[in-house]
């Protein structure tokens, strides 16, 4: 049985049931009267019933046709709904978005995103999950809706959008016994360091920059947390090199002094990445735009903050 043909036949059945007249039903459906007669013959064969009996008052439905009418109408309405564009309304959207991201991004973006979600789409829930090693598989399988992270290279098969760039600042606590007006390279390499290592591994852009000059540092404390590191710094004589947005927001409340790194340290770019299967999903597209617009606003605010709070002792 040809499903497309039989659905078309049900559409003709509905027209006949409504019009109770073969010619009017043919006109309504854009068919000739002979084509409509052939369709009725096919319907009679399929349902093993006359369905419509010709009388002086028109085509009168049989009891079988009356019994079928409601089910046929419901089936056709469901079929029409499948191909009718659904108007997307964020305010009524109920969905949980699973975001694989770091503590840095949560601190930088998520308060603004949560605030905007509450205003525009209050039934959206957000769940943060750790960033896995196989981003494409996590996104393809649907375990994760969005990855927001530093992505030096975009994995093949993913869509991505650049959100913001950041660099590094150094910090020590106010009243540090060995760091006065400036942080020299000699001070930097002599002091013990706190390292933020999101994956728990040694090394990184700071160590690469030092190694390029034949230098190294002692990492006394390693933590995966972008928030714990400044808190630990505030109660120690260590030195921390961290993303500038982290330190600029926490330096004043924690009593930290910030300095430019004494050697150039390569910055990084934050992207949001998703799988092509959700590229045209209205809800996903709405959420991506919300992330991007929040990021732009935060970048403007960060620029104003950094210009008014130049790295200073």
Secondary structure, DSSP 8 states (H G I E B T S, - for coil): --HHHHHHHHHHHHHHHHH--HHHHHHHHT--HHHHHHHHHHHHHHHTS--EEEETTEEEE-HHHHHHHHHHHHHHHHHHHHHS-----GGG--EEEEEEE-HHHIIIIIHHHHHHHHHH-TTEEEEEE---S-HHHHHHHTS-SEEEEE-SS--TTEEEEEEEEE-EEEEEETT-SS--S---HHHHHHSEEEEE-TTS-S--HHHHHHHTTT---EEEEEES-HHHHHHHHHTSS-EEEEEHHHHHHHHHHHTEEEE--SS----EEEEEEEEGGGTT-HHHHHHHHHHHHHHHHHHHHHHHHHHHS-S--
